[in-house]
Amino acid sequence: MGRGRVQLKRIENKINRQVTFSKRRSGLLKKAHEISVLCDAEVALVIFSPKGKLYEYSTNSSMEKLLQRYYESSYAERALVEADPRSQVSWCHEYGKLKAKVEALQKRQRQLMGEELEALTLKELQQLERQLDTSLRLMRSRKNHLLFDSIEELQRKASSTHYARSMNWGYVLDA
């Protein structure tokens, strides 16, 4: 049968408090070692006794390296927490505006693709139609420009090939 729950409150008797500290410290150090071995985790544990004596445990790497790693990994998070609350509100507001803008642009893109048109009014549909007509005209103009450039290039190649052949035939006829 297991022990009952111990009420967590300060132990008034100094000797009992010291014994409990010693036992729990040993148990905590043992648990830290177990989690480092079982889970291949890097663990750093720092304990100060009521009298100020230092007890520490760290896995394979030194305590300094682990604490430096902790400091570097939590620096950015601390910087955000310690930042001016007004700037946090400002960033949240900016994020909200950008998110709304992205959603509006995605909705507009879906409408341009012919989706989600049910919610549009007649005026909005006419405006969308004008935009699509303008886009279509621009695409056709660009396509025609590219086709004319290709035709001109092919004509140049054909005329230079024709010229080269006529020159070769001229040499054959002269011989």
C-alpha positions, 0 to 999 in steps of 0.5 A: 500500500502506497503512502498518502499525499503529503500536504505541500507546506513549509516544514517548520522543524529545522531538522526535518526540513534538512532531512527532507531537503537532502532526500528530495535533492538526491531524488531530483538528481537521480531523476535528472540522471535517469531522464538524461540516460533514458531519453538522451537529453541534455540536462542541467540542474542547479539547487541551492540549499537553504544555507546557500550551498550549491548542488549542480548536475549536468550531463556530458557537456559542462554546465556553462555550455548548457547554460549558454545554450539556454541563454541563446535559445531563450534570448529572442523569446525574452526580447519579445516579452521584455519589449514595450507592450505598445510595440507588441500591440502594434505588431499584433495590429500589423499582423491582423492588417496583413492577414486581412489583406492576404485573405482579400487578395486570395478571395479576389484571385479566386473570383478572377478564376471564376470561383466564389462569384455568388456573393458579388453584386451586378456592379462588382461582376461588371467591374470584374468583367471589365478587368478580365477583358482588359487582361485578355486584351493585354495577353492577346497583344503580348501573344501577337507581339511574340508571334510577329517576332517569331515570324520575322525571325523565321523569315530572316532565317528563310531568306538567309538560307535562300540566299546561301542556297542561291550562292551555292547553286551559283558556284555549281553552275559556274563550275 
